[in-house]
Amino acid sequence: MAKTTAEIIKDQLGVATRFVDDPEVTQVGTSDVMIAKPNNRRVGLVIQNLSANEIYVRPNYAASTTTGIKLLSGGSISFNFRD
């Protein structure tokens, strides 16, 4: 039987976890914003662009069209903090 993400994390890291859908930012305009505060208990992060426009993300620093990772409309990116 397939395992849930929480079960895989429990097996690999030895800690119980839960999914938290608590967006800190629900809209992004033309200014740079922090979308996830630092959290030493975070094991992963998924960002999905639900807008009709492209957006740019960049871990740890301000994002721009020349320094960010472009997410097209409907695109997503995930970060794994274990590796």
N, C-alpha and C positions, 0 to 999 in steps of 0.2 A: 504494500500500500504506500502511496506517495506521502511524503512528510510535508508539513507546513513549514513556512519560513521560520516561524518561532521554534519549531522542533529542531530544525537544522542548526540554528544558532545555539540552542541549548546543548545539542550534541557536540558542536565544534568548540564553543567558548565556555561551556559549563555554567551559563547564566540564563535565567529566565528573562524574556523580553516580551515586548508587546508593540504593536503598531500604533503610532500616534499620528492622527491626522489633525494637526493643529497648526494651520498655516499662519506664519507671522506676517506675511505679506500676501495680500490677495490681488493687488494691482501693481503693475510696474509701468512707470512712464519713461521719460527720457533721462531722468536722474538716476544715478547709481544708488542702489539700496541693498541693505543686508537682508537676505532672505532666510537665513538660519543662524541663530546665535551659537557660539561655541558650546559644545556639550561633550564632556569627556566620556559619557556613557553611550554616545551615538555610535552605532556600528555601520550605518549606511544612510544615504540620503538620495532621494529621487526628486528631480525637478522636471515638471512637465509644462510646456508652453501651450496653454489653451487659447491664446489670443490669435488674432488674424495676422499679427505682425511677427517679425523675427525679433528675438531677444538675444542678449549676450550675457554669459555668466563667466565668472572667474573666481576660483577659490582664493581666499585670503587677501585679495586686492580688488581695487575698483575695476570694473569691466568696461570696455569700450569696443567700438567696431574694429579697432586695430589690435586689441590685446585680449579680447574675450573669446569664449567658445560660442559660436553661433548656434542657436536653437531655432529652427524654422517653425512655423505655425504647426502645431500638432506634435512637435518633436519633444524628446525627453533625454535626460542624461542621468546616470546614476553613479554614485560614489560609494566605494567599499572602503571603510576605514580600517579593516583588519589587515589588508595586504600592504 
